[in-house]
Amino acid sequence: MNGTVELIIDGKPITLPTFVGTEGEVGIDIATLRSKTGAITLDPGYGNTGACKSAITFIDGEKGILQYRGYDIAELAQKSTFIETAYLLIYGELPTAAQLAEFSGLLTDNEMLHEGMRHHFEGFPPSAHPMAILSSMINAASSYHPNLIHAREEHFPCHAARLISQVRTIAAFSYRKAHGLPSIYPKTTLKYTENFLHMMFSYPGEDCELKPEIVKALDLIFLLHADHEQNCSTSTVRMVASSRANLFASASAGVCALWGPLHGGANQAVLEMLEEIHREGDDGTKFLNEVKNKTGNRRLMGFGHRVYKNFDPRAVIIKEQCDKVLAQLHKSDPLLDIAKKLEEIALHDEYFVSRRLYPNVDFYSGIIMRAIGIPVDMFTVLFAIGRMPGWVANFKEVMDDRDSRISRPRQIYTGATLRTYKPLAERA
Ligand SMILES: CC(C)(COP(=O)(O)OP(=O)(O)OC[C@H]1O[C@@H](n2cnc3c(N)ncnc32)[C@H](O)[C@@H]1OP(=O)(O)O)[C@@H](O)C(=O)NCCC(=O)NCCS
């Protein structure tokens, strides 16, 4: 139930309305705070700030709950597919058979890049990180579809499908480019995740084997990454969209935000950390001591989360999948043993327990991707492919909201007060 709250600011009471979400969270609506009191809120990192109302994803970090459009993540992971879940996120309901067929058809129709885009790949040096290529190429793709810039509502399904489909093609092309391999075009007969593996690992005249267990594991990774409410990259997408920038420009900004090691880049950072521990012959104990003593500013990558203070439900599903995939592929990985050891120690260690740090989605996902043959610098790119439907859904929510305003936070200024300009000769 919506109500009010009374605050005392500088000794003066002010009444503000509250807004209660469908799962019971209470937000204090401070839209009139500045005009009534002259004060603003200060919340670096936004840990206490609701930037929007959203009907897409619900998280209860205390209880370890994650739901897409009201469906529990564990149920979707077990019963759904990435593409069906993408439809659910964007359009709000699970598709009927006809709607799913239409959505899949749109994805297939839009999977080819404009041929003119191929030469852009040539401009990147071999050392280019695939995330740099991905964000540039998503933005470049908008130049080939000028009607995107003033997109009308009825064109949204086509633009959304084009982005979700082409991000996978761009990702595979950038991998092939980085490894000096010929580009492989998508096949209309293959489903979304199969097609990605085909473009990554086939050769002209020699299609790679699409093992069902690998396709399933990768599809699950995409599904588990598909949305995660107002994280850094999704907030970036919404921020850019609020200026009425187009879908591709907004998504390209999302890729840049995702790249950092504290966000999507953590999956690459986890693998590099595990490799380093393995190289040094440490069983994890020495490394964890360094983390706890804060020597060298190190963190246990893949641990901790701004919202989950109990456990990350995605991490539980991924860990299980990790064991399954390695068993199915008859592989063992010393890095998995190190990861398990680190988890075991950390979950009983006062430093991690008191700070409520638990494994997050990135802790085990890299081990699965490595087993599938995905190179480490592509890990965050795969995260971006998975997150695309969530970004599209959030973009749509901003565009559909007739009350939406441009995002424009304020600040508390802490710099110099007014002073006069000194000519160069008079400066000490
Ligand atoms: C995810 C993350 C950025 C959340 O950050 P946050 O909510 O701002 O939390 P803080 O950075 O304020 O950390 C709170 C405390 O826990 C510690 N901490 C947080 N994550 C830690 C980690 N992974 N390893 C060691 N210490 C960690 C901080 O040093 C801090 O300790 P202090 O109170 O002694 O200063 C952070 O946990 C992190 O850097 N994790 C590793 C990167 C990662 O896996 N990111 C993927 C997220 S899905």
The ligand as a Tripos MOL2 file, in Angstrom:
@<TRIPOS>MOLECULE
LIG
   48    50     1     0     0
SMALL
NO_CHARGES

@<TRIPOS>ATOM
      1 C1         30.8180   -7.1050   -6.6630 C.3       1 LIG1
      2 C2         31.5100   -6.0090   -5.8630 C.3       1 LIG1
      3 C3         32.0360   -4.9520   -6.8460 C.3       1 LIG1
      4 C4         30.4670   -5.3610   -4.9170 C.3       1 LIG1
      5 O1         31.0720   -4.2670   -4.3430 O.3       1 LIG1
      6 P1         30.4030   -3.4000   -3.1770 P.3       1 LIG1
      7 O2         29.0100   -3.7970   -2.9290 O.co2     1 LIG1
      8 O3         30.6680   -1.9820   -3.5250 O.co2     1 LIG1
      9 O4         31.2190   -3.8400   -1.8920 O.3       1 LIG1
     10 P2         32.4910   -3.1150   -1.3150 P.3       1 LIG1
     11 O5         33.4940   -2.8930   -2.3990 O.co2     1 LIG1
     12 O6         32.0110   -1.8990   -0.5640 O.co2     1 LIG1
     13 O7         33.0340   -4.1870   -0.3100 O.3       1 LIG1
     14 C5         32.6370   -4.3060    1.0600 C.3       1 LIG1
     15 C6         33.7760   -4.9660    1.8220 C.3       1 LIG1
     16 O8         33.9870   -6.3010    1.3250 O.3       1 LIG1
     17 C7         35.2870   -6.4180    0.7560 C.3       1 LIG1
     18 N1         35.1280   -7.1690   -0.4970 N.ar      1 LIG1
     19 C8         34.1090   -7.0810   -1.3820 C.ar      1 LIG1
     20 N2         34.2820   -7.9700   -2.3780 N.ar      1 LIG1
     21 C9         35.4310   -8.6230   -2.0940 C.ar      1 LIG1
     22 C10        36.1250   -9.6630   -2.7660 C.ar      1 LIG1
     23 N3         35.6830  -10.1810   -3.8860 N.pl3     1 LIG1
     24 N4         37.2910  -10.0910   -2.2120 N.ar      1 LIG1
     25 C11        37.7410   -9.5610   -1.0550 C.ar      1 LIG1
     26 N5         37.1170   -8.5790   -0.3820 N.ar      1 LIG1
     27 C12        35.9690   -8.1190   -0.8970 C.ar      1 LIG1
     28 C13        35.7670   -4.9990    0.4900 C.3       1 LIG1
     29 O9         37.1760   -4.9220    0.4750 O.3       1 LIG1
     30 C14        35.1440   -4.2710    1.6570 C.3       1 LIG1
     31 O10        35.8950   -4.5700    2.7850 O.3       1 LIG1
     32 P3         36.1210   -3.4500    3.9580 P.3       1 LIG1
     33 O11        34.7670   -3.2760    4.5790 O.co2     1 LIG1
     34 O12        37.1490   -4.0520    4.8510 O.co2     1 LIG1
     35 O13        36.6070   -2.2080    3.2490 O.co2     1 LIG1
     36 C15        32.6600   -6.5820   -4.9990 C.3       1 LIG1
     37 O14        32.1730   -7.5730   -4.1380 O.3       1 LIG1
     38 C16        33.8040   -7.1270   -5.8500 C.2       1 LIG1
     39 O15        34.6970   -6.3650   -6.2340 O.2       1 LIG1
     40 N6         33.7880   -8.4640   -6.1680 N.am      1 LIG1
     41 C17        34.8020   -9.0230   -7.0170 C.3       1 LIG1
     42 C18        34.4650   -8.7350   -8.4830 C.3       1 LIG1
     43 C19        33.3010   -9.5690   -8.9630 C.2       1 LIG1
     44 O16        33.2680  -10.7830   -8.7790 O.2       1 LIG1
     45 N7         32.3690   -8.8970   -9.6490 N.am      1 LIG1
     46 C20        31.2300   -9.5690  -10.2660 C.3       1 LIG1
     47 C21        29.9420   -9.1830   -9.6190 C.3       1 LIG1
     48 S1         28.6250  -10.1730  -10.3020 S.3       1 LIG1
@<TRIPOS>BOND
     1     1     2 1
     2     2     3 1
     3     2     4 1
     4     2    36 1
     5     4     5 1
     6     5     6 1
     7     6     7 2
     8     6     8 1
     9     6     9 1
    10     9    10 1
    11    10    11 2
    12    10    12 1
    13    10    13 1
    14    13    14 1
    15    14    15 1
    16    15    16 1
    17    15    30 1
    18    16    17 1
    19    17    18 1
    20    17    28 1
    21    18    19 ar
    22    18    27 ar
    23    19    20 ar
    24    20    21 ar
    25    21    22 ar
    26    21    27 ar
    27    22    23 1
    28    22    24 ar
    29    24    25 ar
    30    25    26 ar
    31    26    27 ar
    32    28    29 1
    33    28    30 1
    34    30    31 1
    35    31    32 1
    36    32    33 2
    37    32    34 1
    38    32    35 1
    39    36    37 1
    40    36    38 1
    41    38    39 2
    42    38    40 1
    43    40    41 1
    44    41    42 1
    45    42    43 1
    46    43    44 2
    47    43    45 1
    48    45    46 1
    49    46    47 1
    50    47    48 1
@<TRIPOS>SUBSTRUCTURE
     1 LIG1         1 GROUP 0 **** ****
